[in-house]
Amino acid sequence: MKDFAGKTAVITGGGTGMGRELARQLVAEGCNVAMCDLSAEAMAETKRLCEVERLPQGLRITTHVADVSIEDQLIRFRDELIEAQATDKIHLLFNNAGIGGGGSLFTSTREQWEKTFNICWGGVYFGVRTFMPLLLKADEGHIVNTSSVNGFWATVGPGVSHTAYSAAKFAVKGFTEALITDLSLNAPHIKCSVVMPGHIGTSIVSNSRKIQIGAESEALTQNEILATRQRLKGMGIDTAPMSDADIEKIALDRARSFRDEAPTTAAAAAKIILDGVKADRWRILVGDDAHKLDERVRQSPEKAYTSEFYQSYRDEVGWRL
Ligand SMILES: NC(=O)c1ccc[n+]([C@@H]2O[C@H](COP(=O)([O-])OP(=O)(O)OC[C@H]3O[C@@H](n4cnc5c(N)ncnc54)[C@H](O)[C@@H]3O)[C@@H](O)[C@H]2O)c1
């Protein structure tokens, strides 16, 4: 797809981060956008930012509250879109919504684990199923599924369990790669891409914990304080002398530095993704850190989960997570 003007895009998780920046850049290119998110307020802000520039006559930006892990809510989103955008076709589908958390089979609850897995994997699977009829009606279409570097490297470093997110992101990558053939056989006018970002500066850390606990509060629950202590212990840090307030401060600082000290901004990431779609690339790595990790894992897969591999990679790309 060489340009987006006059087309219609669906974005899941359009409330913040990369989803918001995709919406802004698509609108700036004259593309109609229908987004969903759990947060109506966040989507209202995305819409406001999209409208800061003068919009082309008749361009539509619509917002729809829907949880991507619940198929009925995505179907409702689709029905609302048909009405609000006055169309029965879409050209672009960005399955972008995702959260972290639920890392361990032992220290996370089953609910936490499945929440992360069902959003990161189920959201992509239901998204493709739900919007396929609208993509089939367009003269050209493109599905963009967001995986992660955790779609080919199942860790964020030694000492931290990361099973639910990694399992889901590997599933997204495998599903999207297999879709290349399924689409070419059955719907050749639709292409697809898997997006694998490295560290991108977004609020995913704080958003994920709020979605996991089902509350807006910045204050950590007792269970979260315990989990943070365990995580720090896994990283070789003695938390015994630290008060709960110290632990809470470390967690808040981590969320802030994840957003503010990343090597790639959400806006730069969205541009790389959209350029990848225009160049018809099925495999979109986002950020130098993602490219370097891809090379290193291919070079020495057997060492990928050792401390030496992590330390040497971290030193090369300057990750301070
Ligand atoms: N930020 C990174 O470093 C990074 C790296 C690799 C992959 N990713 C992936 O990129 C995607 C976008 O993440 P981001 O960093 O922009 O995070 P973000 O938290 O800024 O944005 C994600 C958005 O998805 C929404 N969302 C979460 N669960 C949802 C649900 N069940 N239904 C509907 N909306 C939901 C959130 O409310 C939020 O607005 C995610 O799939 C994430 O896993 C992010």
PDBQT file of the ligand as one rigid body, heavy atoms in Angstrom, charges set to zero:
ROOT
HETATM    1  N1  LIG A 401       6.889   0.134  24.584  1.00  0.00    +0.000 N 
HETATM    2  C1  LIG A 401       7.706  -0.861  24.267  1.00  0.00    +0.000 C 
HETATM    3  O1  LIG A 401       8.904  -0.835  24.588  1.00  0.00    +0.000 OA
HETATM    4  C2  LIG A 401       7.200  -2.040  23.465  1.00  0.00    +0.000 A 
HETATM    5  C3  LIG A 401       8.153  -2.950  22.992  1.00  0.00    +0.000 A 
HETATM    6  C4  LIG A 401       7.715  -4.028  22.243  1.00  0.00    +0.000 A 
HETATM    7  C5  LIG A 401       6.374  -4.203  21.975  1.00  0.00    +0.000 A 
HETATM    8  N2  LIG A 401       5.467  -3.301  22.464  1.00  0.00    +0.000 N 
HETATM    9  C6  LIG A 401       4.059  -3.520  22.132  1.00  0.00    +0.000 C 
HETATM   10  O2  LIG A 401       3.565  -2.393  21.451  1.00  0.00    +0.000 OA
HETATM   11  C7  LIG A 401       2.154  -2.294  21.649  1.00  0.00    +0.000 C 
HETATM   12  C8  LIG A 401       1.799  -0.874  22.073  1.00  0.00    +0.000 C 
HETATM   13  O3  LIG A 401       2.379  -0.655  23.340  1.00  0.00    +0.000 OA
HETATM   14  P1  LIG A 401       2.804   0.784  23.896  1.00  0.00    +0.000 P 
HETATM   15  O4  LIG A 401       4.209   0.648  24.338  1.00  0.00    +0.000 OA
HETATM   16  O5  LIG A 401       2.430   1.841  22.964  1.00  0.00    +0.000 OA
HETATM   17  O6  LIG A 401       1.927   0.821  25.235  1.00  0.00    +0.000 OA
HETATM   18  P2  LIG A 401       0.826   1.833  25.816  1.00  0.00    +0.000 P 
HETATM   19  O7  LIG A 401       0.464   1.305  27.152  1.00  0.00    +0.000 OA
HETATM   20  O8  LIG A 401       1.294   3.241  25.708  1.00  0.00    +0.000 OA
HETATM   21  O9  LIG A 401      -0.383   1.653  24.785  1.00  0.00    +0.000 OA
HETATM   22  C9  LIG A 401      -1.169   0.497  24.770  1.00  0.00    +0.000 C 
HETATM   23  C10 LIG A 401      -2.621   0.922  24.712  1.00  0.00    +0.000 C 
HETATM   24  O10 LIG A 401      -3.408  -0.289  24.639  1.00  0.00    +0.000 OA
HETATM   25  C11 LIG A 401      -4.510  -0.128  25.505  1.00  0.00    +0.000 C 
HETATM   26  N3  LIG A 401      -4.984  -1.453  25.926  1.00  0.00    +0.000 N 
HETATM   27  C12 LIG A 401      -4.418  -2.293  26.811  1.00  0.00    +0.000 A 
HETATM   28  N4  LIG A 401      -5.182  -3.378  26.983  1.00  0.00    +0.000 NA
HETATM   29  C13 LIG A 401      -6.238  -3.229  26.175  1.00  0.00    +0.000 A 
HETATM   30  C14 LIG A 401      -7.380  -4.016  25.918  1.00  0.00    +0.000 A 
HETATM   31  N5  LIG A 401      -7.590  -5.182  26.552  1.00  0.00    +0.000 N 
HETATM   32  N6  LIG A 401      -8.292  -3.572  25.025  1.00  0.00    +0.000 NA
HETATM   33  C15 LIG A 401      -8.116  -2.375  24.398  1.00  0.00    +0.000 A 
HETATM   34  N7  LIG A 401      -7.064  -1.578  24.625  1.00  0.00    +0.000 NA
HETATM   35  C16 LIG A 401      -6.133  -1.999  25.499  1.00  0.00    +0.000 A 
HETATM   36  C17 LIG A 401      -3.975   0.691  26.665  1.00  0.00    +0.000 C 
HETATM   37  O11 LIG A 401      -5.047   1.328  27.379  1.00  0.00    +0.000 OA
HETATM   38  C18 LIG A 401      -3.076   1.684  25.950  1.00  0.00    +0.000 C 
HETATM   39  O12 LIG A 401      -3.766   2.849  25.562  1.00  0.00    +0.000 OA
HETATM   40  C19 LIG A 401       1.802  -3.368  22.668  1.00  0.00    +0.000 C 
HETATM   41  O13 LIG A 401       1.313  -4.511  22.001  1.00  0.00    +0.000 OA
HETATM   42  C20 LIG A 401       3.143  -3.687  23.308  1.00  0.00    +0.000 C 
HETATM   43  O14 LIG A 401       3.167  -4.983  23.842  1.00  0.00    +0.000 OA
HETATM   44  C21 LIG A 401       5.846  -2.222  23.207  1.00  0.00    +0.000 A 
ENDROOT
TORSDOF 0
